[in-house]
Amino acid sequence: MGRLQEFSQNKFFILFILFAGWMVAYLDRMVMSVALTAIGDDLHLSAASLGIVLSSFFAGYALMQIPGGFLADKYGSKRVMIVSLIAWSLFTAFTGFAWSLASLLVIRFFFGVGESGFPAASSKAVAEYFPKAERAKAQSGMLSSNAFGAAVAPLVAAPMMLWLGWRHMFIVIALVGLVLVVVYGLVLKKPNQPENDKSQSLGKKISIKDLLTTPTMWKLVIAWFGLDVVIWGFASWLPSYLLKVRHLDLLQAGFVASLPFFAGGIAMILGGWLVDKYFINREKYFAIIVEVLGALFLYLMFKTPSIELAITYQVLSAFFLYAGFAGIWSLPLKILPTAVMGSAAGMVNFGGQLAGFVSPLVMGYLITAFNGSYDAAFFFLIFSSLISIIACLTLGDAKNSLETRAVNI
């Protein structure tokens, strides 16, 4: 018990298990992209129908982002994360029993609802355990799991599908999530309130209504929406693109599809360090620079006839796109008080998960409409990156805007 108590007070161990939770979350959702072709063949589904299946998760996920943030603020991050882990693990297992398009849509929708509380609750946990000066690096480290999870998913899913089939694969992965429930229950304890938040807790509390009426928060929502359209479109359809357009086999496609996300995970950790060191009060410029570079390399990826160059460009594109996480997410974490962090994170992440709903759906439609060509779908992603860049340009002095709002309400 003494060693357990020691772990529960170690903020870096807490960060590690938060990272692990995100890794399992991304594994649970990203293996669907790898299994997409096999599921489509088994259930006789078109690319447009598979796009709807991918989007159904994000419909439930986006719908509950803001309520999930409110629940994390009201009941604490630990309870919400554990309930989310249980729910999404069960619906991951149920995916293995799907028998039709309709059943897949219902299961994946409720999978999204179940997982929806975890992002806001984990961001609140970062604010609970880390002082503000360390939160950007801690958040970037935790969210690097998004990229590493997307990288590991093809490496895990491709051999599991060959050995077990796609149905049993989902059941086995669900068991991993249930093991993590036990870890969270044993290790996570109520943290001490950070010193730099104590003075703010004496003033008037910020409500969800206050956040919803702050223009800068909505600009962050739009910026995150545009960037996440690109991230989710890239992640959802890259394995199928490699199989059908670049003509790789399943194991090759699984390996190649993992490379951009390993690069993205490194970029997120590096991005958090760069933002804290060189872009203090200039976070939006960091996001703009890396998004421009990410869009450029995305264009080069699908235009080059060379498979070697295509792989190189997709790695570079993912590196810069994932670095954009640090620029956008650093602002609310550094400026707003811990008491409202769940709601603020839920609000910003709502934009990202709305993007996750829109992106696979639109890409599936465009691929079908253009007779299997992915060019229009990738141009859609480039256009979405421009939306994020424009939103970042309109932020103005986001730091002063959010701080003034926090003080005056």
DRENDO-1510 file (C-alpha; in Angstrom, 1 decimal, always signed):
<recs>
REC; n; res; u; v; w
REC; 1; MET; +0.0; +0.0; +0.0 .
REC; 2; GLY; +2.9; +2.4; +0.7 .
REC; 3; ARG; +4.2; +2.0; -2.8 .
REC; 4; LEU; +0.7; +2.5; -4.2 .
REC; 5; GLN; +0.3; +5.8; -2.2 .
REC; 6; GLU; +3.7; +6.9; -3.5 .
REC; 7; PHE; +2.6; +6.3; -7.1 .
REC; 8; SER; -0.7; +8.2; -6.5 .
REC; 9; GLN; +1.2; +11.3; -5.5 .
REC; 10; ASN; +3.8; +11.2; -8.3 .
REC; 11; LYS; +2.5; +13.5; -11.0 .
REC; 12; PHE; +4.7; +11.9; -13.7 .
REC; 13; PHE; +3.3; +8.5; -13.0 .
REC; 14; ILE; -0.2; +10.0; -13.1 .
REC; 15; LEU; +0.8; +11.5; -16.5 .
REC; 16; PHE; +1.9; +8.0; -17.6 .
REC; 17; ILE; -1.4; +6.4; -16.8 .
REC; 18; LEU; -3.3; +9.2; -18.4 .
REC; 19; PHE; -1.1; +8.6; -21.5 .
REC; 20; ALA; -1.9; +4.9; -21.3 .
REC; 21; GLY; -5.7; +5.7; -21.1 .
REC; 22; TRP; -5.5; +7.8; -24.2 .
REC; 23; MET; -3.4; +5.0; -26.0 .
REC; 24; VAL; -6.1; +2.5; -25.3 .
REC; 25; ALA; -8.8; +4.9; -26.4 .
REC; 26; TYR; -7.0; +5.5; -29.7 .
REC; 27; LEU; -6.3; +1.8; -30.2 .
REC; 28; ASP; -10.0; +1.1; -29.7 .
REC; 29; ARG; -11.1; +3.6; -32.2 .
REC; 30; MET; -8.3; +3.5; -34.8 .
REC; 31; VAL; -8.4; -0.3; -35.3 .
REC; 32; MET; -11.7; +0.4; -37.0 .
REC; 33; SER; -9.9; +2.2; -39.8 .
REC; 34; VAL; -7.6; -0.8; -40.3 .
REC; 35; ALA; -10.5; -3.2; -40.2 .
REC; 36; LEU; -12.6; -1.1; -42.6 .
REC; 37; THR; -11.9; -3.0; -45.8 .
REC; 38; ALA; -12.5; -6.4; -44.1 .
REC; 39; ILE; -15.7; -5.2; -42.5 .
REC; 40; GLY; -16.9; -3.7; -45.8 .
REC; 41; ASP; -16.2; -7.0; -47.6 .
REC; 42; ASP; -18.0; -9.1; -44.9 .
REC; 43; LEU; -21.0; -6.9; -44.6 .
REC; 44; HIS; -21.1; -5.7; -48.3 .
REC; 45; LEU; -20.8; -2.0; -47.5 .
REC; 46; SER; -19.7; +0.8; -49.9 .
REC; 47; ALA; -17.1; +3.4; -49.1 .
REC; 48; ALA; -19.9; +5.9; -48.5 .
REC; 49; SER; -21.5; +3.5; -46.0 .
REC; 50; LEU; -18.2; +2.9; -44.2 .
REC; 51; GLY; -17.7; +6.6; -44.0 .
REC; 52; ILE; -21.0; +6.8; -42.2 .
REC; 53; VAL; -19.9; +4.1; -39.8 .
REC; 54; LEU; -16.7; +6.0; -39.0 .
REC; 55; SER; -18.7; +9.2; -38.5 .
REC; 56; SER; -21.3; +7.5; -36.2 .
REC; 57; PHE; -18.7; +7.3; -33.5 .
REC; 58; PHE; -18.0; +11.0; -33.7 .
REC; 59; ALA; -21.7; +11.9; -33.6 .
REC; 60; GLY; -22.0; +10.4; -30.1 .
REC; 61; TYR; -18.5; +11.6; -29.1 .
REC; 62; ALA; -19.1; +15.2; -30.2 .
REC; 63; LEU; -22.6; +15.3; -28.7 .
REC; 64; MET; -21.4; +14.6; -25.2 .
REC; 65; GLN; -18.1; +16.7; -25.1 .
REC; 66; ILE; -19.5; +19.7; -23.3 .
REC; 67; PRO; -21.7; +17.7; -20.9 .
REC; 68; GLY; -18.7; +15.4; -20.3 .
REC; 69; GLY; -16.6; +18.5; -19.3 .
REC; 70; PHE; -19.4; +19.7; -17.0 .
REC; 71; LEU; -19.5; +16.2; -15.3 .
REC; 72; ALA; -15.8; +16.2; -14.8 .
REC; 73; ASP; -15.9; +19.6; -13.1 .
REC; 74; LYS; -18.9; +18.5; -11.0 .
REC; 75; TYR; -17.9; +15.0; -10.0 .
REC; 76; GLY; -14.1; +15.0; -10.5 .
REC; 77; SER; -11.8; +13.7; -13.2 .
REC; 78; LYS; -11.3; +10.2; -11.7 .
REC; 79; ARG; -15.0; +9.1; -11.7 .
REC; 80; VAL; -15.7; +10.4; -15.2 .
REC; 81; MET; -12.5; +8.7; -16.6 .
REC; 82; ILE; -13.4; +5.3; -15.0 .
REC; 83; VAL; -17.0; +5.4; -16.3 .
REC; 84; SER; -15.7; +6.3; -19.7 .
REC; 85; LEU; -13.2; +3.4; -19.7 .
REC; 86; ILE; -15.9; +0.9; -18.8 .
REC; 87; ALA; -18.4; +2.1; -21.3 .
REC; 88; TRP; -16.1; +2.3; -24.3 .
REC; 89; SER; -14.5; -1.1; -23.6 .
REC; 90; LEU; -17.9; -2.7; -23.6 .
REC; 91; PHE; -18.9; -1.2; -26.9 .
REC; 92; THR; -15.6; -2.1; -28.4 .
REC; 93; ALA; -16.4; -5.7; -27.6 .
REC; 94; PHE; -19.9; -5.2; -29.0 .
REC; 95; THR; -18.4; -4.1; -32.3 .
REC; 96; GLY; -17.1; -7.7; -32.8 .
REC; 97; PHE; -20.7; -8.9; -32.8 .
REC; 98; ALA; -22.1; -6.4; -35.4 .
REC; 99; TRP; -24.1; -8.1; -38.1 .
REC; 100; SER; -25.3; -5.2; -40.3 .
REC; 101; LEU; -24.8; -1.5; -41.2 .
REC; 102; ALA; -27.6; -0.5; -38.8 .
REC; 103; SER; -26.0; -2.5; -35.9 .
REC; 104; LEU; -22.6; -1.0; -36.6 .
REC; 105; LEU; -24.0; +2.5; -36.6 .
REC; 106; VAL; -25.8; +2.0; -33.2 .
REC; 107; ILE; -22.8; +0.4; -31.5 .
REC; 108; ARG; -20.3; +2.9; -32.8 .
REC; 109; PHE; -22.5; +5.8; -31.8 .
REC; 110; PHE; -22.8; +4.6; -28.2 .
REC; 111; PHE; -19.1; +3.8; -28.2 .
REC; 112; GLY; -18.6; +7.5; -28.9 .
REC; 113; VAL; -21.0; +8.5; -26.1 .
REC; 114; GLY; -19.1; +6.2; -23.7 .
REC; 115; GLU; -15.7; +7.6; -24.5 .
REC; 116; SER; -16.8; +11.3; -24.6 .
REC; 117; GLY; -16.1; +12.2; -21.0 .
REC; 118; PHE; -12.5; +11.0; -21.1 .
REC; 119; PRO; -10.9; +14.0; -23.0 .
REC; 120; ALA; -12.2; +16.7; -20.8 .
REC; 121; ALA; -11.7; +14.7; -17.6 .
REC; 122; SER; -8.1; +13.9; -18.5 .
REC; 123; SER; -7.3; +17.6; -19.4 .
REC; 124; LYS; -8.8; +18.5; -16.0 .
REC; 125; ALA; -6.6; +15.9; -14.4 .
REC; 126; VAL; -3.5; +17.6; -16.0 .
REC; 127; ALA; -4.7; +20.9; -14.5 .
REC; 128; GLU; -5.3; +19.2; -11.1 .
REC; 129; TYR; -1.9; +17.6; -10.9 .
REC; 130; PHE; +0.4; +20.1; -12.7 .
REC; 131; PRO; +1.1; +23.8; -12.0 .
REC; 132; LYS; +0.3; +26.2; -14.9 .
REC; 133; ALA; +4.0; +26.6; -15.9 .
REC; 134; GLU; +4.2; +22.8; -16.7 .
REC; 135; ARG; +0.7; +22.2; -18.2 .
REC; 136; ALA; +1.5; +22.8; -21.9 .
REC; 137; LYS; +4.3; +20.3; -21.8 .
REC; 138; ALA; +2.2; +17.8; -19.7 .
REC; 139; GLN; -0.8; +18.2; -22.0 .
REC; 140; SER; +1.3; +17.8; -25.1 .
REC; 141; GLY; +2.9; +14.7; -23.6 .
REC; 142; MET; -0.5; +13.2; -22.8 .
REC; 143; LEU; -2.0; +14.0; -26.1 .
REC; 144; SER; +1.0; +12.7; -28.0 .
REC; 145; SER; -0.8; +9.4; -27.2 .
REC; 146; ASN; -3.2; +10.4; -30.0 .
REC; 147; ALA; -0.5; +10.1; -32.6 .
REC; 148; PHE; +1.3; +7.1; -30.9 .
REC; 149; GLY; -2.1; +5.3; -30.6 .
REC; 150; ALA; -2.8; +5.9; -34.2 .
REC; 151; ALA; +0.7; +4.6; -35.0 .
REC; 152; VAL; +0.4; +1.5; -32.9 .
REC; 153; ALA; -3.1; +0.6; -34.1 .
REC; 154; PRO; -2.1; -0.6; -37.6 .
REC; 155; LEU; +0.8; -2.5; -36.2 .
REC; 156; VAL; -1.5; -4.3; -33.7 .
REC; 157; ALA; -4.6; -4.6; -35.8 .
REC; 158; ALA; -3.0; -6.0; -39.0 .
REC; 159; PRO; -1.5; -9.2; -37.5 .
REC; 160; MET; -4.5; -9.6; -35.1 .
REC; 161; MET; -6.9; -9.5; -38.0 .
REC; 162; LEU; -4.8; -12.2; -39.8 .
REC; 163; TRP; -4.6; -14.4; -36.7 .
REC; 164; LEU; -8.0; -13.8; -35.1 .
REC; 165; GLY; -10.3; -12.1; -37.6 .
REC; 166; TRP; -11.7; -8.6; -37.1 .
REC; 167; ARG; -14.5; -9.7; -34.8 .
REC; 168; HIS; -12.3; -11.4; -32.2 .
REC; 169; MET; -9.7; -8.6; -32.5 .
REC; 170; PHE; -12.3; -6.1; -31.1 .
REC; 171; ILE; -13.1; -8.4; -28.1 .
REC; 172; VAL; -9.4; -8.8; -27.2 .
REC; 173; ILE; -8.8; -5.1; -27.3 .
REC; 174; ALA; -11.8; -4.4; -25.1 .
REC; 175; LEU; -10.2; -6.5; -22.3 .
REC; 176; VAL; -7.2; -4.2; -22.2 .
REC; 177; GLY; -9.5; -1.3; -21.4 .
REC; 178; LEU; -11.1; -3.2; -18.5 .
REC; 179; VAL; -7.7; -3.9; -17.1 .
REC; 180; LEU; -6.9; -0.2; -17.1 .
REC; 181; VAL; -10.1; +0.5; -15.2 .
REC; 182; VAL; -8.6; -1.4; -12.2 .
REC; 183; VAL; -5.4; +0.6; -12.5 .
REC; 184; TYR; -7.2; +3.9; -12.4 .
REC; 185; GLY; -9.4; +2.8; -9.5 .
REC; 186; LEU; -6.3; +1.8; -7.4 .
REC; 187; VAL; -3.9; +4.6; -8.3 .
REC; 188; LEU; -5.8; +7.9; -8.9 .
REC; 189; LYS; -6.3; +9.9; -5.7 .
REC; 190; LYS; -7.7; +13.3; -5.1 .
REC; 191; PRO; -4.9; +15.8; -5.9 .
REC; 192; ASN; -3.9; +18.8; -3.8 .
REC; 193; GLN; -5.1; +22.1; -5.3 .
REC; 194; PRO; -2.3; +23.8; -7.3 .
REC; 195; GLU; -0.9; +26.8; -5.5 .
REC; 196; ASN; -1.4; +29.1; -8.4 .
REC; 197; ASP; -5.1; +28.2; -8.6 .
REC; 198; LYS; -5.9; +28.9; -4.9 .
REC; 199; SER; -6.2; +32.6; -5.3 .
REC; 200; GLN; -8.6; +32.3; -8.2 .
REC; 201; SER; -10.8; +29.9; -6.3 .
REC; 202; LEU; -11.6; +32.7; -3.8 .
REC; 203; GLY; -13.3; +34.8; -6.5 .
REC; 204; LYS; -16.5; +34.3; -8.5 .
REC; 205; LYS; -16.7; +30.9; -10.3 .
REC; 206; ILE; -16.7; +30.7; -14.0 .
REC; 207; SER; -19.8; +28.9; -15.5 .
REC; 208; ILE; -20.3; +27.1; -18.7 .
REC; 209; LYS; -22.5; +30.0; -19.8 .
REC; 210; ASP; -19.5; +32.3; -19.3 .
REC; 211; LEU; -17.3; +30.1; -21.5 .
REC; 212; LEU; -20.0; +29.8; -24.2 .
REC; 213; THR; -20.3; +33.6; -24.5 .
REC; 214; THR; -16.5; +34.2; -24.8 .
REC; 215; PRO; -15.7; +34.8; -28.5 .
REC; 216; THR; -12.0; +33.7; -28.1 .
REC; 217; MET; -13.2; +30.3; -27.0 .
REC; 218; TRP; -15.3; +29.8; -30.1 .
REC; 219; LYS; -12.3; +30.9; -32.3 .
REC; 220; LEU; -10.3; +28.1; -30.6 .
REC; 221; VAL; -13.2; +25.7; -31.3 .
REC; 222; ILE; -13.1; +26.6; -35.0 .
REC; 223; ALA; -9.3; +26.4; -35.1 .
REC; 224; TRP; -9.4; +23.0; -33.5 .
REC; 225; PHE; -12.2; +21.9; -35.8 .
REC; 226; GLY; -10.2; +22.7; -38.9 .
REC; 227; LEU; -7.1; +21.0; -37.8 .
REC; 228; ASP; -8.9; +17.9; -36.6 .
REC; 229; VAL; -10.7; +17.5; -39.9 .
REC; 230; VAL; -7.3; +17.0; -41.4 .
REC; 231; ILE; -6.0; +14.7; -38.6 .
REC; 232; TRP; -9.1; +12.5; -38.6 .
REC; 233; GLY; -9.4; +12.3; -42.4 .
REC; 234; PHE; -5.8; +11.4; -42.6 .
REC; 235; ALA; -6.0; +8.8; -39.9 .
REC; 236; SER; -9.4; +7.3; -41.0 .
REC; 237; TRP; -8.6; +6.8; -44.7 .
REC; 238; LEU; -4.8; +6.4; -44.9 .
REC; 239; PRO; -4.8; +2.6; -44.6 .
REC; 240; SER; -7.5; +2.2; -47.3 .
REC; 241; TYR; -5.6; +4.7; -49.5 .
REC; 242; LEU; -2.4; +2.7; -49.1 .
REC; 243; LEU; -4.2; -0.6; -49.9 .
REC; 244; LYS; -6.3; +0.6; -52.9 .
REC; 245; VAL; -4.3; +3.4; -54.5 .
REC; 246; ARG; -0.7; +2.6; -53.6 .
REC; 247; HIS; -1.4; -1.2; -53.8 .
REC; 248; LEU; +0.4; -2.3; -50.6 .
REC; 249; ASP; -0.6; -5.5; -48.9 .
REC; 250; LEU; -2.2; -5.5; -45.5 .
REC; 251; LEU; +0.9; -5.9; -43.4 .
REC; 252; GLN; +2.8; -3.4; -45.6 .
REC; 253; ALA; -0.1; -0.9; -45.3 .
REC; 254; GLY; -0.2; -1.4; -41.5 .
REC; 255; PHE; +3.5; -0.7; -41.2 .
REC; 256; VAL; +3.5; +2.3; -43.5 .
REC; 257; ALA; +0.3; +3.8; -42.0 .
REC; 258; SER; +2.0; +3.7; -38.6 .
REC; 259; LEU; +5.0; +5.8; -39.6 .
REC; 260; PRO; +3.3; +9.3; -39.8 .
REC; 261; PHE; +1.8; +8.9; -36.4 .
REC; 262; PHE; +5.1; +8.0; -34.7 .
REC; 263; ALA; +6.4; +11.2; -36.3 .
REC; 264; GLY; +3.3; +13.0; -35.0 .
REC; 265; GLY; +3.8; +11.8; -31.5 .
REC; 266; ILE; +7.4; +13.1; -31.4 .
REC; 267; ALA; +6.2; +16.4; -33.0 .
REC; 268; MET; +3.6; +16.9; -30.2 .
REC; 269; ILE; +6.1; +16.5; -27.4 .
REC; 270; LEU; +8.6; +18.7; -29.3 .
REC; 271; GLY; +5.8; +21.2; -30.0 .
REC; 272; GLY; +4.9; +21.6; -26.3 .
REC; 273; TRP; +8.5; +22.3; -25.5 .
REC; 274; LEU; +8.9; +24.9; -28.3 .
REC; 275; VAL; +5.7; +26.7; -27.4 .
REC; 276; ASP; +6.7; +27.0; -23.7 .
REC; 277; LYS; +10.2; +28.1; -24.6 .
REC; 278; TYR; +10.0; +30.2; -27.8 .
REC; 279; PHE; +6.3; +31.0; -28.4 .
REC; 280; ILE; +5.1; +32.4; -25.1 .
REC; 281; ASN; +2.1; +34.7; -26.0 .
REC; 282; ARG; +2.7; +33.9; -29.6 .
REC; 283; GLU; +1.2; +30.4; -29.6 .
REC; 284; LYS; -1.1; +31.1; -32.5 .
REC; 285; TYR; +1.9; +31.8; -34.8 .
REC; 286; PHE; +3.3; +28.4; -34.0 .
REC; 287; ALA; +0.0; +26.7; -35.0 .
REC; 288; ILE; -0.2; +28.7; -38.3 .
REC; 289; ILE; +3.4; +27.9; -39.3 .
REC; 290; VAL; +3.1; +24.1; -38.7 .
REC; 291; GLU; -0.3; +23.9; -40.3 .
REC; 292; VAL; +0.9; +25.6; -43.5 .
REC; 293; LEU; +3.8; +23.1; -43.7 .
REC; 294; GLY; +1.5; +20.2; -43.0 .
REC; 295; ALA; -1.0; +21.1; -45.7 .
REC; 296; LEU; +1.9; +21.5; -48.2 .
REC; 297; PHE; +3.3; +18.1; -47.6 .
REC; 298; LEU; -0.2; +16.5; -47.7 .
REC; 299; TYR; -0.6; +18.0; -51.2 .
REC; 300; LEU; +2.8; +16.6; -52.3 .
REC; 301; MET; +1.9; +13.2; -50.8 .
REC; 302; PHE; -1.0; +12.4; -53.1 .
REC; 303; LYS; +0.4; +14.1; -56.2 .
REC; 304; THR; +3.7; +12.3; -56.4 .
REC; 305; PRO; +3.8; +9.0; -58.4 .
REC; 306; SER; +6.6; +7.7; -56.3 .
REC; 307; ILE; +5.6; +5.5; -53.4 .
REC; 308; GLU; +8.9; +6.3; -51.6 .
REC; 309; LEU; +8.3; +10.0; -51.9 .
REC; 310; ALA; +4.6; +9.6; -50.9 .
REC; 311; ILE; +5.7; +7.8; -47.7 .
REC; 312; THR; +8.2; +10.5; -47.0 .
REC; 313; TYR; +5.7; +13.3; -47.5 .
REC; 314; GLN; +3.0; +11.6; -45.4 .
REC; 315; VAL; +5.4; +11.4; -42.5 .
REC; 316; LEU; +6.4; +15.1; -42.9 .
REC; 317; SER; +2.7; +16.1; -43.2 .
REC; 318; ALA; +1.7; +14.3; -40.0 .
REC; 319; PHE; +4.8; +15.7; -38.1 .
REC; 320; PHE; +3.7; +19.3; -38.7 .
REC; 321; LEU; +0.0; +18.8; -38.4 .
REC; 322; TYR; +0.3; +17.1; -35.0 .
REC; 323; ALA; +2.7; +19.8; -33.8 .
REC; 324; GLY; -0.3; +22.2; -34.2 .
REC; 325; PHE; -1.9; +20.5; -31.1 .
REC; 326; ALA; +0.5; +22.3; -28.9 .
REC; 327; GLY; -0.2; +25.8; -30.3 .
REC; 328; ILE; -4.0; +25.5; -29.9 .
REC; 329; TRP; -4.3; +23.6; -26.7 .
REC; 330; SER; -1.7; +25.6; -24.7 .
REC; 331; LEU; -4.0; +28.7; -24.4 .
REC; 332; PRO; -6.9; +27.4; -22.3 .
REC; 333; LEU; -4.6; +25.3; -20.1 .
REC; 334; LYS; -2.3; +28.1; -19.3 .
REC; 335; ILE; -4.9; +30.8; -18.7 .
REC; 336; LEU; -8.1; +29.4; -17.3 .
REC; 337; PRO; -8.5; +28.2; -13.7 .
REC; 338; THR; -8.5; +24.4; -12.9 .
REC; 339; ALA; -12.1; +24.6; -11.6 .
REC; 340; VAL; -13.4; +25.2; -15.1 .
REC; 341; MET; -10.9; +23.2; -17.1 .
REC; 342; GLY; -13.2; +20.3; -17.7 .
REC; 343; SER; -15.8; +22.4; -19.3 .
REC; 344; ALA; -13.3; +24.5; -21.3 .
REC; 345; ALA; -11.6; +21.3; -22.6 .
REC; 346; GLY; -15.0; +19.8; -23.5 .
REC; 347; MET; -15.9; +22.9; -25.4 .
REC; 348; VAL; -12.7; +23.1; -27.5 .
REC; 349; ASN; -12.8; +19.3; -28.0 .
REC; 350; PHE; -16.4; +19.6; -29.2 .
REC; 351; GLY; -15.0; +21.3; -32.3 .
REC; 352; GLY; -12.5; +18.5; -32.8 .
REC; 353; GLN; -15.0; +15.7; -32.5 .
REC; 354; LEU; -17.5; +17.5; -34.8 .
REC; 355; ALA; -14.6; +17.4; -37.2 .
REC; 356; GLY; -14.2; +13.7; -36.6 .
REC; 357; PHE; -17.9; +13.2; -37.6 .
REC; 358; VAL; -17.6; +15.4; -40.7 .
REC; 359; SER; -14.3; +14.3; -42.0 .
REC; 360; PRO; -14.7; +10.5; -42.6 .
REC; 361; LEU; -18.2; +11.1; -43.9 .
REC; 362; VAL; -17.3; +13.7; -46.4 .
REC; 363; MET; -14.2; +11.8; -47.5 .
REC; 364; GLY; -16.2; +8.6; -48.0 .
REC; 365; TYR; -18.7; +10.5; -50.1 .
REC; 366; LEU; -16.0; +12.2; -52.2 .
REC; 367; ILE; -14.2; +8.9; -52.8 .
REC; 368; THR; -17.4; +7.2; -54.0 .
REC; 369; ALA; -18.5; +10.3; -56.1 .
REC; 370; PHE; -15.1; +10.3; -57.9 .
REC; 371; ASN; -15.1; +6.6; -58.6 .
REC; 372; GLY; -12.5; +5.6; -56.1 .
REC; 373; SER; -10.1; +8.6; -56.6 .
REC; 374; TYR; -8.8; +10.1; -53.3 .
REC; 375; ASP; -7.7; +13.4; -54.8 .
REC; 376; ALA; -10.9; +15.4; -54.1 .
REC; 377; ALA; -10.9; +14.0; -50.5 .
REC; 378; PHE; -7.4; +15.1; -49.9 .
REC; 379; PHE; -8.2; +18.6; -51.3 .
REC; 380; PHE; -11.0; +18.8; -48.8 .
REC; 381; LEU; -8.5; +18.2; -46.0 .
REC; 382; ILE; -6.2; +21.0; -47.4 .
REC; 383; PHE; -9.2; +23.3; -47.4 .
REC; 384; SER; -10.0; +22.4; -43.8 .
REC; 385; SER; -6.5; +23.3; -42.8 .
REC; 386; LEU; -7.0; +26.8; -44.3 .
REC; 387; ILE; -10.1; +27.2; -42.0 .
REC; 388; SER; -8.0; +26.4; -39.0 .
REC; 389; ILE; -5.2; +28.8; -40.1 .
REC; 390; ILE; -7.8; +31.7; -40.7 .
REC; 391; ALA; -9.3; +31.1; -37.2 .
REC; 392; CYS; -5.8; +31.3; -35.7 .
REC; 393; LEU; -5.2; +34.5; -37.5 .
REC; 394; THR; -8.4; +36.1; -36.0 .
REC; 395; LEU; -7.4; +35.1; -32.4 .
REC; 396; GLY; -5.7; +38.5; -31.8 .
REC; 397; ASP; -4.3; +38.6; -28.3 .
REC; 398; ALA; -6.0; +35.4; -27.0 .
REC; 399; LYS; -4.1; +35.5; -23.7 .
REC; 400; ASN; -5.4; +38.9; -22.7 .
REC; 401; SER; -8.9; +38.1; -24.0 .
REC; 402; LEU; -9.2; +34.9; -21.9 .
REC; 403; GLU; -7.5; +36.4; -18.8 .
REC; 404; THR; -9.7; +39.5; -18.9 .
REC; 405; ARG; -12.8; +37.3; -19.2 .
REC; 406; ALA; -11.7; +35.1; -16.3 .
REC; 407; VAL; -11.1; +38.1; -14.0 .
REC; 408; ASN; -14.3; +39.9; -14.9 .
REC; 409; ILE; -16.8; +37.1; -14.5 .
</recs>
